[in-house]
Amino acid sequence: MTPHSPSRTGTPARRRTLSRPRSLSRPRAVALGAVPVVALLAVAGFAPLPYSVARPGQTTDVLGSHGGGEVISTSGATVRKTSGQLRMVAIQATAPTADIRMGDVVGGWFRTDRAVLPLDAVFPSGGSEAEIAQHNVADMKSSQRAATTAALRFLHRDPQRVKVRLRLDDVGGPSAGLMFSLGIVDKLAGDGSGGELTGGRTIAGTGTIDADGTVGAVGGAPLKTQAARRDGASVFLVPKAECAQVQPAPKGLRLVPVTTLKGAVQALRALAKGGPVPGC
């Protein structure tokens, strides 16, 4: 894995959708003599530090194709044609073995397109790269199962009759759950009245999801809004608890807070019809 390869990804080339990382706080003033401070900074400047530097990553339309096949495919149910997009968003972060120095930390601290995160907030502690890869794959698979269950429960579809397959192998972690669920809902039922859930728009978002449809907070949301706008999204669904973190939004990107799959669907239906939609 190269020093700046995507983090927690399942393989060195994969990307991670982070869950609840802790952000790096600003250093506090300490009453130390000038000489010890200079010596400390000199050492820190050359010593590798336990941080990862993250940046906006890839976005993927869960209603479309990826890696040679449909991201969402079903059997036992008719799939609707869609023209809009539902884009899940990832971030890229340096690997746990990357040589992160004080200059990288300071540079990331003052840039809006970078975030500096403690290693243990990005990677499982005490694991080899192979173990981290396995952990990422397990996280994604678990997220996909929960997303499928939540969507079919919302639509009152029998999981014994409707089978859903989700294909997205180069992104690890659980924070694509909400977008997977919305993709399933849009493909099977649209907005519930003959139209598309997206209203033909490019909509991006992030958030974990439980089988009961509860949307959970994630990490790297400010970076994800940048990736979403870069790739053409005009709306970004964000866990409500993270509204403050994503302010101000990139120009032209509307933030819509969500706490449940049901609430996300209702917001998208209202948006498509020009009705009132909550904002951050």
N, C-alpha and C positions, 0 to 999 in steps of 0.2 A: 504494500500500500504506500503510495507516495505521500510526502509530508502534507499535501493539501488535497488529499482525496476525500470524497464524501464520507461522513461519519455514520456509524451504527447502521450499516446498510445490508448486511447479509452477505455481501461480497465486496471487495474493494471498490467496485464500480458502482455500487448502489447508493441510494440516498436515504436519509432518515427523516421521518416526520416526527419531530420531537414531542415529548409529553412532559409538561410541567417542569421545565428546567429553572434553576435559580439564576438570576442575572447577576453580573459582577457589580458589586457596589463600589462607589467612589472611595478612594483611600481617605482615611481620617488623619487629621493632624496629630502628630505625636511629639511630645516634648523630649527630643533627643538632641545631643550635641551635634554640631555641624560635621565633625570628622566622622563619627559613627554612621551618620546618614549617608555621606558621600561614599564611604566604604561599602555600605549595604547596597546602594544603587549600582555601584561598580560590579559587585558580585551578581546582582540580579540581572544586570544587562547581559551577562554571559551565560547564566545558568538557565536551562530549560524550565519552563513553568507549567504547572498542572492545569492548563486551560485549553480550550478549543475555540477557534475563531470561525464563526458561522457567517454565511452570506445567503442572499436569495438563491433558491435552487430552481428545479424544473417544475413545470405544471403539466398536468395530464388530464385530458378530457375523458371522464369516466363514461360518457355516452358514445365515445368513439372507439377507434382501434389503437392498439399499442403492442409492440413486439410481435406483430404478425397475426393478431387476432383481436376480436372484440374484447374490450375490458369487462363488459357485462354481457353474459349470454345466459339464456334460459331455455328450459324445456318444460312442457306441460302448460304453457301459456303463450298467448299471442304478444309479440313485442311490437310496440309502436315505433314509427319513424319519427326522428327528432331532427330539428335544424339548429337548435341552440346548443350551448355547451355548459357542462358542469365540470369545472376544473379543480381537481385536488392539487394542493401546493406543498412542495417540500422545501427544505433548506439544505444547503451543503455546509458541512463542517469539517475542519481538519481532523485527521485521524488521531487516535490516542497516542500513537508513536511519533507524531509530528513534533518537530523541534521548535516549540513556541517560546519566543524570547520577549523581554520587556518591551522592545520596540513594537512587536506585533500586538501586544496587549494595549499599549498606549495608543497605537494607530487605530485599532478596532474600537477603542473607547470613544474616540472623537469622530467617528464616521457613522453616518446614518445607515449606510448599506452594509455594515458589519456589526456583529455582536460577539462579545467575549464571554464565554460560559465556562464554569468549572467543569473539569473532565467528568467528575462523578455525577454531574447533572445531564450529561450527554450520553455517557457509556455506562453499562453495568460495571461495578467495581470488581476487581479481582479476577477478571476473565481474560483469556487469550483472545486474539483477533478471531479465531475460529469459533470460540464460545460466544463472542459478541455477535458474530454473524448468525449463529443459531438462534440467539435471543431475539434478534431483529426479525427473522423469519417467523418465529413463534408469535411475536407481537402482531405482525401483519395478519397472519392466519387467524388469530383470535379476533382481531378487529373485523375481518371480513365475515366471520361467522356471526358476530354480534350485529353487524350492519345488515346482513341478510335476514336474520331473525326479526330485527326491529322493523324493517321495511315490510316483510310479509305480514307481521302482526298488524301494522298500521293499515295495510290494504285488506286485512281479513282473508288472506289467501292461505290455503292449506299447504304447509311445507312438505307434506308427503306427496303432493301432486305437482307443485311448482318447484322446480329445481333451478337454482341460480349458481352460476360459476363466475367468479371474479378473477380476472387475470391482470396482475400488475406486479411483476417479479423484481423490478429493479428499484423499488422503494420499500424501505422497512419502517416498522413502527406502527402505532395505532391511530395516528391523528387524521387519517383519510376516512375514518369510519362514517362521519356525517355525509360526506360527498358520495360514498358508495351507496348509502341508504337512499339518498335523494335520486341517484341515478337509477336505482331499481324501481323506485316509485314512478319516475318519469317514463321509463321504458314500458312499464306494465299498465299504468293508469293515466299518465299525463297530469293535467291539473284537475282531473275528475269530471270535467264537463266538455271533453272533446278537444281541448287545446293542450299546448305544451306547458309543462311546469316552469320551464325557463322563460316562456314568452318569446322565444327566439333569441334571447340575450346570451352573452357570455358571462356566466356567473362562476365565481370562484369561492372557495371557503376552506375552513379547517375546523377540526373538532373531533374528539373521540366520541364514540357512541356505545351505550350499553344496550343489551337486548330489549330493555323496556323503552328505548327511545330517548333516554337522557343523554344530552350532549355535554361532554366534559372539556375542560380547558386544556390547552396544549402549550408548547413552547415555540418561540421564534415567530410569533404572530406578526410583529411589525415587519420583519423581513419577508414574510409570506405575502403581505399586502403589496409590497414592491414587486415581487415576482408576478403576482396576479395582474397588476396594472400593466406591467411590461408585456404580458401575453394577451392583452386585449380585454380583460374583464372590466365591467362597469359596476359590478356589485360584488361585495365580499361578505360572506356569512362568517361571523366570528362568535365564539362562545361569549356570552354576555359578561362573564367575569373578567374578560380581557379587553373590554371596550376602552378603558383608560390607556392601556398599553399601545393600542394601535392609532392613537391620536397624535398628531393630525394624520389623516389618511392621505395617500398620494392623490394628486389632483385628478378629478374625474372618476374616482372610485367611491361608491356609496357603501357605507358600512351598515350592516344589518345584524343586530345582536340576536342570538338564539340560545335557548336552554333545552329544547326538546326537538325531536324530529317533527312532531305535529306542528309546533310553532314555526319551524323552518318552512314546512310545506305551506302553511297559512300565509306566511310572509311572502313567499314566491307567488302564490295565487293572487294576493292583493297587488303585488308589484306588476304582474302581467296585466291586471285589469285597471291599473292606474289608481288603485285605492290607497288608503293610508298604510304606511309601513313603518315600524319602529326604527329608530336610529340610535347610534352611540352618542 
